[in-house]
């Protein structure tokens, strides 16, 4: 399942942050480290999916 009507990006983002938090973060400081990496990956993922929809 992709993004719903483009506006679902925020929820998708939160979902991935939560998954990553439980997978990788043992300490609060880890969350900040991974949050940055995940946001980069997600921006790429979301923009790629948006581009495919626009074609």
Secondary structure, 3 states (H helix, E strand, C coil): CCCCCCCCHHHHHHHHHHHHHHHHCCCHHHHHHHHHHHHHHHHHHHHHHHHHHHC
